[in-house]
Amino acid sequence: MAKVVHARLDDEADHLLAKVRKQSGLSNSEIVRRGLLLFAAQPLAGAPPRVIGVGRFASGQPDLGSNKAHLRGFGRK
């Protein structure tokens, strides 16, 4: 089911929306949908980087690959 979202745009955002609509031939809704997908694909500022596979080890340590405390003494005899 489609949802309706209302947004208030300042003059600059309204100008950009009109420019993109004119250049692309897309509707306002399609531009916003595509913009949301692009935004969601970017890491949010302040969010810690994620390491693929973290927490999938037999040790049970969820941060084994990203926490330097677990590596103290590693490789030393």
mmCIF file of the C-alpha atoms, coordinates in Angstrom:
data_MODEL
# 
_entry.id   MODEL 
# 
loop_
_atom_site.group_PDB 
_atom_site.id 
_atom_site.type_symbol 
_atom_site.label_atom_id 
_atom_site.label_alt_id 
_atom_site.label_comp_id 
_atom_site.label_asym_id 
_atom_site.label_entity_id 
_atom_site.label_seq_id 
_atom_site.pdbx_PDB_ins_code 
_atom_site.Cartn_x 
_atom_site.Cartn_y 
_atom_site.Cartn_z 
_atom_site.occupancy 
_atom_site.B_iso_or_equiv 
_atom_site.pdbx_formal_charge 
_atom_site.auth_seq_id 
_atom_site.auth_comp_id 
_atom_site.auth_asym_id 
_atom_site.auth_atom_id 
_atom_site.pdbx_PDB_model_num 
ATOM 1  C CA . MET A 1 1  ? 0.000  0.000   0.000   1.00 0.00 ? 1  MET A CA 1 
ATOM 2  C CA . ALA A 1 2  ? 1.402  3.409   -0.951  1.00 0.00 ? 2  ALA A CA 1 
ATOM 3  C CA . LYS A 1 3  ? 2.054  5.952   1.793   1.00 0.00 ? 3  LYS A CA 1 
ATOM 4  C CA . VAL A 1 4  ? 1.771  9.703   1.386   1.00 0.00 ? 4  VAL A CA 1 
ATOM 5  C CA . VAL A 1 5  ? 4.499  11.881  2.880   1.00 0.00 ? 5  VAL A CA 1 
ATOM 6  C CA . HIS A 1 6  ? 4.297  15.655  3.094   1.00 0.00 ? 6  HIS A CA 1 
ATOM 7  C CA . ALA A 1 7  ? 7.488  17.680  3.285   1.00 0.00 ? 7  ALA A CA 1 
ATOM 8  C CA . ARG A 1 8  ? 8.224  21.374  3.633   1.00 0.00 ? 8  ARG A CA 1 
ATOM 9  C CA . LEU A 1 9  ? 10.923 22.522  1.230   1.00 0.00 ? 9  LEU A CA 1 
ATOM 10 C CA . ASP A 1 10 ? 12.918 25.699  1.547   1.00 0.00 ? 10 ASP A CA 1 
ATOM 11 C CA . ASP A 1 11 ? 13.513 27.752  -1.604  1.00 0.00 ? 11 ASP A CA 1 
ATOM 12 C CA . GLU A 1 12 ? 16.823 26.039  -2.391  1.00 0.00 ? 12 GLU A CA 1 
ATOM 13 C CA . ALA A 1 13 ? 15.388 22.517  -2.079  1.00 0.00 ? 13 ALA A CA 1 
ATOM 14 C CA . ASP A 1 14 ? 12.341 23.492  -4.134  1.00 0.00 ? 14 ASP A CA 1 
ATOM 15 C CA . HIS A 1 15 ? 14.618 24.902  -6.849  1.00 0.00 ? 15 HIS A CA 1 
ATOM 16 C CA . LEU A 1 16 ? 16.716 21.715  -6.868  1.00 0.00 ? 16 LEU A CA 1 
ATOM 17 C CA . LEU A 1 17 ? 13.614 19.537  -7.072  1.00 0.00 ? 17 LEU A CA 1 
ATOM 18 C CA . ALA A 1 18 ? 12.312 21.527  -10.039 1.00 0.00 ? 18 ALA A CA 1 
ATOM 19 C CA . LYS A 1 19 ? 15.715 21.361  -11.742 1.00 0.00 ? 19 LYS A CA 1 
ATOM 20 C CA . VAL A 1 20 ? 16.008 17.579  -11.294 1.00 0.00 ? 20 VAL A CA 1 
ATOM 21 C CA . ARG A 1 21 ? 12.401 17.097  -12.428 1.00 0.00 ? 21 ARG A CA 1 
ATOM 22 C CA . LYS A 1 22 ? 13.035 19.137  -15.593 1.00 0.00 ? 22 LYS A CA 1 
ATOM 23 C CA . GLN A 1 23 ? 16.341 17.388  -16.401 1.00 0.00 ? 23 GLN A CA 1 
ATOM 24 C CA . SER A 1 24 ? 15.172 13.859  -15.669 1.00 0.00 ? 24 SER A CA 1 
ATOM 25 C CA . GLY A 1 25 ? 11.512 13.934  -16.616 1.00 0.00 ? 25 GLY A CA 1 
ATOM 26 C CA . LEU A 1 26 ? 10.734 12.097  -13.364 1.00 0.00 ? 26 LEU A CA 1 
ATOM 27 C CA . SER A 1 27 ? 7.866  12.963  -11.049 1.00 0.00 ? 27 SER A CA 1 
ATOM 28 C CA . ASN A 1 28 ? 8.461  14.570  -7.654  1.00 0.00 ? 28 ASN A CA 1 
ATOM 29 C CA . SER A 1 29 ? 7.501  11.279  -6.011  1.00 0.00 ? 29 SER A CA 1 
ATOM 30 C CA . GLU A 1 30 ? 9.992  9.263   -8.049  1.00 0.00 ? 30 GLU A CA 1 
ATOM 31 C CA . ILE A 1 31 ? 12.778 11.754  -7.312  1.00 0.00 ? 31 ILE A CA 1 
ATOM 32 C CA . VAL A 1 32 ? 12.063 11.555  -3.581  1.00 0.00 ? 32 VAL A CA 1 
ATOM 33 C CA . ARG A 1 33 ? 11.897 7.729   -3.660  1.00 0.00 ? 33 ARG A CA 1 
ATOM 34 C CA . ARG A 1 34 ? 15.232 7.487   -5.472  1.00 0.00 ? 34 ARG A CA 1 
ATOM 35 C CA . GLY A 1 35 ? 16.781 10.066  -3.155  1.00 0.00 ? 35 GLY A CA 1 
ATOM 36 C CA . LEU A 1 36 ? 15.637 8.079   -0.119  1.00 0.00 ? 36 LEU A CA 1 
ATOM 37 C CA . LEU A 1 37 ? 17.230 4.925   -1.515  1.00 0.00 ? 37 LEU A CA 1 
ATOM 38 C CA . LEU A 1 38 ? 20.508 6.776   -2.092  1.00 0.00 ? 38 LEU A CA 1 
ATOM 39 C CA . PHE A 1 39 ? 20.410 8.290   1.396   1.00 0.00 ? 39 PHE A CA 1 
ATOM 40 C CA . ALA A 1 40 ? 19.701 4.937   3.042   1.00 0.00 ? 40 ALA A CA 1 
ATOM 41 C CA . ALA A 1 41 ? 22.685 3.374   1.254   1.00 0.00 ? 41 ALA A CA 1 
ATOM 42 C CA . GLN A 1 42 ? 25.108 5.849   2.883   1.00 0.00 ? 42 GLN A CA 1 
ATOM 43 C CA . PRO A 1 43 ? 26.497 5.284   6.378   1.00 0.00 ? 43 PRO A CA 1 
ATOM 44 C CA . LEU A 1 44 ? 25.118 7.814   8.832   1.00 0.00 ? 44 LEU A CA 1 
ATOM 45 C CA . ALA A 1 45 ? 27.560 10.294  10.340  1.00 0.00 ? 45 ALA A CA 1 
ATOM 46 C CA . GLY A 1 46 ? 28.728 9.159   13.748  1.00 0.00 ? 46 GLY A CA 1 
ATOM 47 C CA . ALA A 1 47 ? 27.736 5.562   13.163  1.00 0.00 ? 47 ALA A CA 1 
ATOM 48 C CA . PRO A 1 48 ? 30.674 3.230   13.747  1.00 0.00 ? 48 PRO A CA 1 
ATOM 49 C CA . PRO A 1 49 ? 31.914 1.406   10.669  1.00 0.00 ? 49 PRO A CA 1 
ATOM 50 C CA . ARG A 1 50 ? 30.699 -2.163  10.479  1.00 0.00 ? 50 ARG A CA 1 
ATOM 51 C CA . VAL A 1 51 ? 33.006 -5.057  9.839   1.00 0.00 ? 51 VAL A CA 1 
ATOM 52 C CA . ILE A 1 52 ? 31.443 -7.761  7.687   1.00 0.00 ? 52 ILE A CA 1 
ATOM 53 C CA . GLY A 1 53 ? 31.302 -11.074 9.522   1.00 0.00 ? 53 GLY A CA 1 
ATOM 54 C CA . VAL A 1 54 ? 31.700 -9.622  13.025  1.00 0.00 ? 54 VAL A CA 1 
ATOM 55 C CA . GLY A 1 55 ? 30.159 -11.929 15.598  1.00 0.00 ? 55 GLY A CA 1 
ATOM 56 C CA . ARG A 1 56 ? 30.208 -15.029 13.410  1.00 0.00 ? 56 ARG A CA 1 
ATOM 57 C CA . PHE A 1 57 ? 33.042 -16.823 15.130  1.00 0.00 ? 57 PHE A CA 1 
ATOM 58 C CA . ALA A 1 58 ? 33.153 -19.792 17.472  1.00 0.00 ? 58 ALA A CA 1 
ATOM 59 C CA . SER A 1 59 ? 34.619 -17.613 20.250  1.00 0.00 ? 59 SER A CA 1 
ATOM 60 C CA . GLY A 1 60 ? 31.269 -15.897 20.712  1.00 0.00 ? 60 GLY A CA 1 
ATOM 61 C CA . GLN A 1 61 ? 32.956 -12.467 20.890  1.00 0.00 ? 61 GLN A CA 1 
ATOM 62 C CA . PRO A 1 62 ? 30.716 -10.125 18.871  1.00 0.00 ? 62 PRO A CA 1 
ATOM 63 C CA . ASP A 1 63 ? 33.509 -7.576  18.384  1.00 0.00 ? 63 ASP A CA 1 
ATOM 64 C CA . LEU A 1 64 ? 36.459 -9.908  17.871  1.00 0.00 ? 64 LEU A CA 1 
ATOM 65 C CA . GLY A 1 65 ? 37.519 -8.320  14.590  1.00 0.00 ? 65 GLY A CA 1 
ATOM 66 C CA . SER A 1 66 ? 37.103 -4.691  15.651  1.00 0.00 ? 66 SER A CA 1 
ATOM 67 C CA . ASN A 1 67 ? 38.128 -4.520  19.333  1.00 0.00 ? 67 ASN A CA 1 
ATOM 68 C CA . LYS A 1 68 ? 41.885 -4.082  19.772  1.00 0.00 ? 68 LYS A CA 1 
ATOM 69 C CA . ALA A 1 69 ? 41.679 -5.331  23.368  1.00 0.00 ? 69 ALA A CA 1 
ATOM 70 C CA . HIS A 1 70 ? 41.129 -8.853  22.037  1.00 0.00 ? 70 HIS A CA 1 
ATOM 71 C CA . LEU A 1 71 ? 44.363 -8.640  20.056  1.00 0.00 ? 71 LEU A CA 1 
ATOM 72 C CA . ARG A 1 72 ? 46.692 -7.808  22.970  1.00 0.00 ? 72 ARG A CA 1 
ATOM 73 C CA . GLY A 1 73 ? 49.586 -10.205 22.890  1.00 0.00 ? 73 GLY A CA 1 
ATOM 74 C CA . PHE A 1 74 ? 48.479 -11.789 19.639  1.00 0.00 ? 74 PHE A CA 1 
ATOM 75 C CA . GLY A 1 75 ? 51.442 -13.189 17.712  1.00 0.00 ? 75 GLY A CA 1 
ATOM 76 C CA . ARG A 1 76 ? 53.849 -12.939 20.635  1.00 0.00 ? 76 ARG A CA 1 
ATOM 77 C CA . LYS A 1 77 ? 55.476 -15.909 22.278  1.00 0.00 ? 77 LYS A CA 1 
# 
